[in-house]
Amino acid sequence: MASGKDRNRIPPAGRRGRAGLESETAMTDLVHIDPTGTGIPEDRLSSLLDQAIADVRPALRKVLLVPPDYTRAHSGAGRITAHYCAALKDTCQVDILPALGTHEPMTEAECRAFFGPDVPFDRVLPHRWRTDVETLGEVPGSFVAEVSEGLMSDPIPVQVNRRLLDPSYDLVLSIGQVVPHEVVGMANYSKNVFVGCGGSAMINASHMLGAFYGMERIMGRDRTPVRQVFDYAEAHFTGRIPLRYILTVTTAPEGVVRIHGLFAGRSRRLFEEAVRLSQARNLTLLPRPLRKAVVYLDEAEFKSTWLGNKAIYRTRMALADGGELLVLAPGVRKFGEDDRNDALIRKYGYVGRERVLALCRTEWDLQENLSVAAHLIHGSSDGRFSIAYAPGRLTREETEGVGFRYADLDETLRRYDPARLRDGFQVLPDGEEIFYVSNPALGLWACRDRFPDAPAGGTDTPAGGPGRASAEGSSR
C-alpha cells in the first residue's frame, strides 16, 4: 500500500439525483495516507475534502452531512463537517444529522465544541432511533445463519432514518472514524448508516449477533458476522441514497487529533484500506497480560456506562485472569443513554453472558430490547477479572446494584491522577505497577497470545513503556 499518495479508483456509482449522479457515472475514490506520522496538515485536508466532491459540487443544492456525535470527539469529523458547511453554505442548503444510534441528542454546547462556532445549531437534526426510521427490506435469515455459524437465523430488518431517503437531497456524506469496535469489529463505513442512523430492529439484532458471536472474536477485525450483515444491506438497500463516505483514521496525542488517513468515495475498498491503517495505528499488542489496568473516561465525553463501558470492551483482551480493571469516570451519571435502557440496566445488571441469555428466554422487556441484553453481556467480565467503577454522579448503591465494585472517585483520583499518568506501563511510587489508558475509545489493547490472528500492523508494546499506538492514542 503506497503511503502518502492519492490513488483513484472507480467504485459503483450512486443513483441519479440533483447532483447528477448516474448509475453509469464514474465516481472516483480518494485515498490519502500521511507519510510523516504527524497527521494531514489543515490546508492539505481542506484540499482533499474539496477534491472528494469536486465532480458533483456544481450541481449541489441540498446536502445532508452525517457525522458521528460528540462521543466520537477525536474522529476529526467535527472539523470535516465544519469545512463542508463553510464551503457549501453560499450555494446549498446544508443539514446535519449526527449518527446518534441509541445515544442522547447533542446539546448546543456539544455541537459548538465538536463542530466549532460557525456551524448553525438550527441545522443539526436529531435522529430518533425508535421512531424516525423507514424499513427498506431485510437481510435473509439464511444469510444471517451462514455468517453467524448458525448462532442466529432470523431475518434482520434494514432500517434507516427517513431523511436519508428524502429525494430532495442531492448528496448524503457519511463522515466518521474507522477504529476497533466491540459490536462490528471495526467502526464506521456502513455502520454509520445502519446503526448510527438506524432503527431499533437493526440495532437490536446486530448487537445481539455480536454478543452471541463473542466480542473477543470480533474486535479489531474486518469481516465479522455483523459487518457482513451491514455489507449485505449496503449492497442491496442503499440504491435510493446518493451516498458517499468520508472516513478517517486518527490518533490524539495530548488531546490533539491527528488525521493519519482520509478515505473518500463509495467503494468498500476504501474501508478496507482504512481498516489496515487503523490496525496499525489503533491496535496495541502487549507482551503479557495486565494485572491491573486503570482507564480514564473524559467527563465531557462519557456520561453513562452505555458509553463508558468501552473501558471494559477495549481492554478485556489484555487483562489477566484474576486481574483488575479500575475505571475513573467523573462524568458518569447514569447507565443507559435513554430512560428505558437505563431502567433495564438497573433492573438486570451486568450479570454475565449465561445469565443474560437465560433472562432473554423469559423476560419480555429484554426480548424487546436486545441491544440492552447485548450491552449487559459486553459489560461483564464473566468473572474473569474484577471491574471497579469510580463514578462522579452515581452512588455506591447504584454502582454495586448493577454488579460493579464501587470506588470513591476523590480517593482514586488522588492515587491515580490523570494529570500525572502517561499511557502504558508504569510503576507508582509505592511499587504498584499499572497499565494506564487515557481514552479507551481511541483503540484496542490485547495480549498477543489472546489475539493469535492479529492483523498485520498491530503495534507491539514492550514491557515498561507504551508503544506507538498507546502513546499516540492518549487523550485527556
N, C-alpha and C positions, 0 to 999 in steps of 0.2 A: 504494500500500500504506500504510494508516494506521499510523503509528508510535505505539508506546506504548499501544495499545488491545488489549483482549482481544476476539476475534471468534469466534463459534461457528458451526460448520458441521456438517452431518450426512454423514459418510462411510459406506462399507459397515460393517456391524456384525460383531462376532465370532461364533463359534459358541456354542451353548449349553454352559455349564459350571456349576460350582458357584457361580460368581459371578452366574449368572442371565442371561448374555449370550445373546440370541436373534438369529437371522438377520434378524429384522424389527425389532429394537430399535434406537432412535435412539441413537447414541453420539456425543457432541459432541467436536469438535476444539477445542483451545485454542491460541491464538497470542498471545504477549506479546512485544513488542519494546520494550526500554528506550529511551526518547527522549533520555536525558541523555548517553549515551556512557560513563558511569561503571560500568555494569553493574547488574543487577537486585539490589536490596537483599536481604539474607538473609531478613528477615521476609516480604517480598513473594514471594520464591522459595518459601518454605515454604507460603504460602497457595496459590500456583499449583499446586504439586505435590499438595497435598491436593485441590484442585479437579479435577485431572486424573483422579482415580479415585473421586470422590465418589459417582458413580452406582452403582458396584458394591461399594464398600467394605463395606457392612453384611453382604454375603453371602460375603466372602472368608474362606477358611480355610487355603489353602495357595497361596503366591505364589512365582514364580521371577523373580528380577531378573537381567537380562543386561546388565551394564555392560561397557565396554572394560577392558583390563588396564592395568598401570602405565605402559605405553608411551604411553598417552593421558592422562597425569597432569594435563594442562592442559585437559581437556574439561569440567570441572565435574561429571563423572559420579560421582566419589568421594563428594562431599557429597550428591548426589541419592540415591545408594544408601544412605548413612547415614541420610538423612531417612526413607526408606521403611522401613528396618529398625527404626528407633525408633518410627515411627508405627504399625506393624503388629504389633510383637512380642508385644503382650498378647493379641491375638485371632487371630493367624495363625502358621503355620509359614512362615518366610521363608528360602528358599535363594538362593544367589548363584552364577551360572555365568558367570564372566568370558568374554567373547568373544575367546578367545586366538588363533583361527585357527591358524597354524603356530608361534606364539610359545611360549616356555617358560611353564610354570605359575607363578603368582605365589607368591612366598615370603611367610611370615608378616610379615616386616618390610615388604615392599612393600604388603601388604594394609593394615597399620596406617598406613603413610604415605599411602596413597590414600584409604581409607575412614574412617580415624580409629580411635581405640582402642575404640569401643563396638560395632563390628561383629564378631561372633564368627568367628574364623578357621575353626572347625569347620563353619560353614555355607557356606564357599567351596568350590565343587566344581570339579575340573579338567575341561577339555574336551580329549579326546584325539582329534585330528583324523583319525588313521589308523584308529581302531577304534570309537569311541563313537557311530557315526552310523547312521542308517537312510535308505534311499533312498526318496524319495516319488514319483518319476517322472522325467521328463526333458524338457528343452527340445528341441523337434524340430530336427533338422538343417536343415530348410528354413528355419526361423525364424532359426537361427544364421547361415546363409548370407546371408539377406536383410539382417540388421542389420550383418553384418561386411563387406558389399560383396564377398562370395564368398571372403574370406580363410580362413574355416573353414566346414565344412559337416557336421561330425559332431554328433550329438545330445550334449547335456550333461546328465549325471545330476544330479539335485537331491537333496542330502543335508543332513540336519541332525542335531544331537545328539539322541539318543533322549529326553533329559529334556524337551525342548520338546514332545514328543508324549505325555508322561505325563498321562493323563486326570485324575489327582488334583489337578493344578494348576488353580486357578480363573482365574488371570491370569498372563500372561507379559509383563513390562515390559522392552522393549529400550531401553537407555539409551545415548546417545552423541552425539558431536560431529560436525556437518557442517563439513567443511573440504576444501580441494582435495586430491586423491588421485591417485597415479600410475597405478593399475590401473583404477579405476572412474570417475574424473573428479571426483566429489565423494563424500567418505566418508559412511558411515552409512546410516540407514534400513534397507532390506532387506539391505544388505551385512553388517550386524551379525549377521543370522540365517544367511545362506547362505555366508559366508566365516568370520566370527568364530566361529560355531557350526557350520560346515560340515565336509564331508569332503574327502578328497584329490581325488576326481574333479572336484567343482565348483571347488575351489581351483585345481587344476592347469589345468583348461580355461579358467577365467575369466582367470587371469593370462596364459596364453598368448594368448588372444584380445586382451587389452590390448596385449601386446607386439607381436603381428602388426599390429594397427591403428596403433600408434605412440603413445607416451605424450604426445608434444607435440600430438597431435590430441585428447587425452583430458582432460588435467589442467585443472581449473577449470571443466569443463563438465558439464551435467546428462545429457542423453540420448545417452550414448555407447553403443557396442555392448554393452559389459559391463553397464552399467546396464539396458539394455533386456532382457538375459538375466535379470537379477535381477527386473525388473518382471514378466516372464512367469512366473517361479517364484513370486513373491509373489501374483500374481493367481490362479494355478492350484493351488498346493500348500500353502497355509497355512490352509485351512479347518479343520483339526484343532487349530489352535493358538489359544488365547484371547489373542491378541497385541495389544499396544498399544506405541506408540513414544513415548519422551521424548527429543527432540532438542534440542541446544544449539548456539549459535554463540558462540565465546569469543575473547578475546584475553588476554594475560598480561603486561602491562607490569610490569617489575621483578619478574617471577615471581609476581605476584598475579593470579589468574584472575578475569576479569570475564565474566560470562554476559550477553551482549547480547540474546539472544533465547532463548525457550523455546517449543517446539512439541510439543504432546502430543495423542495420538489415534492414528488409524489411516490416514487418507487420504493419498494421495500428494501432495496439495496442500500438506500440512504440510511435506513435504520440499522442495517447490519454493520455498516461502517461505523456508525455512531456507537453501537454496542462494543465493537472491538476497541475503540478508543476509550470508552468508559471502563471496560475491563482493565485496561492498562492504567487508567488514572484513578479509578474509584474503588478498586478491589485491593485489599491489603491481606496478604497471606503471612501468617505468623508461624514461627518455628516451633512453638509449643503452646499447649492450652493455657488459658489465663486462669489463675486462681481468683483474681479479683479485678473486675472492670468497674470503672466509675464513668458515668455518662452524664453530660450536662445538656439540659434542654433550655434553649433560649426562651425567656418568658414571653417575648413578643410573638414567637412562632408556635410554641407548644402550649396549648391551654387545656388540653384534655388528654386522657390516656389513650383515646382513639388515635390521636396523633403521636403522643409521646412514647407509645409502646414501640416505636421504631428503635428505641434504646434496647429493647429485648430482641426484636427481629434481627437487627443488623449485627449484633454481637454474639448471638447464641451459638454460631458455628465456631466461635473462638473460645468459648468458656469451657473450662474443665468440668467433668462430672464432680459434683460436690463443691463447685466454685460459687462465687458470689458476684451478683450484679447490684450496684448501687446507682440509682437514678436521681440526680439532682434536678428538681422540677419546680422552680419558683413560680412559674406561671400556671401550673396545672390546678384547675378549679372544679373539674368535673370529669366524668368518664366518657360518655358519648357526646358526639357533636350536635345531636338534636335530643329533645326531651325523651322521645320514645326509645331511642337507642340507649340513652343514659339510664333510663329506668330498667331496661332489660339487663344491662351490665350489673347494676346494683342488685338485681334480683337473683342472678345466677352466678356471677363471679367468674374469675379466671381459674376454673377448676380442673383443667386438663382435657386432653383430647377425648379419651374414652368416656368420661363423664358427660362432656358436652354432646357427644354423639348419642349417648343414651337419652339425654334430655330432649334431643331433637326428635326422637321417636315418640315421645309422649306429650310434649308441651307445644300447644298450638302457636303460642306467641313466638317461639323460636322457629318453628316451621315456617312462619310467615315473614321472618326476618333473618334469613340465613347468613346475611353479611355480618350480623351480630354474632351468630354462632361461630362463624369462621374467625372473627376477631377474638372471641374468647379462647378458641384453640390456639391461635397465634400468640396470645398474650400470656400463655402458661409455659413454664419450662418442663411440665410433666414430671416435676420432682428431680430433674437432673441437676439443676443449680438453684440457688435461692435468689429471690428478687426483692429488693427493698426500695421503696419509693420515699423520697423526701419532698412532699408536695408543698407548694406555697399556700394553697387555699382549700385543702381537704383535711379533715380531721383524722386522728388515729382510727376512730371507729369506722369511718368511711373507707379508709385505705385498707384496713385489715378485713373489712366486710366483703371485699371482692377478692381476697386471697393473697394480697401482697403483705410483706412486712412493712412496718411504718418506721421511718427515721425522721427525727426532728431536723427541719431544714436549717435553722440557725446553727445548730451544733455541727451538722455535716459540712456546711459551707465554711465554718471556721477551720475544720480539719482539711477539707478538700476545696481550697479556694480556687475557683476557675481563673482568677487573675494571675495566679502563680503557677498553675499547672500547664504543661505542654502536652500535645498529643503524643501518645505512645507509652512505652515502658518508662517507669521512673520509680525511684526509691525515696520514700518520705524520710524526714529527719530521724524518726524513731525506728527506721528499718523496714517499714511495711512497703512491699512492692505492689504497685497497681499498674493497670493499663488505662490510660485516660482517653476519652473520645469527647471532643467538644461539640460535635453536631452529628448525630447518627444518620441524619437524612442525606448526608453527602457521600455515603459509601457503604461498603460491606467489609466486615472483618471476619476472617476464617482461618483456622489451622489448616495447614496444607494436608494433613492426614485426614481431615474431615471433608476435604474438597479435592479428592484424588483426581477428578476430571477437571481441575481448574483450567479455565481458558487461558490460552497464551496471552501473556501481557500482564497478569496479576503481579503486584509488587510484593516482593519478599521483604519482610521487616526483621532485621536481626535483633536478637535479644539485647536489651539495653538501650535501644533507640528506635524512633519511629522511622519507617520507610517513607518513600516519596509520597505514596497515596495518603497515608495518615498525616504526614506533615502538611501536605498541601490541602488536605481536606479540613483543616482546622477552621473553625468559625465561632465567633462569640460576639 
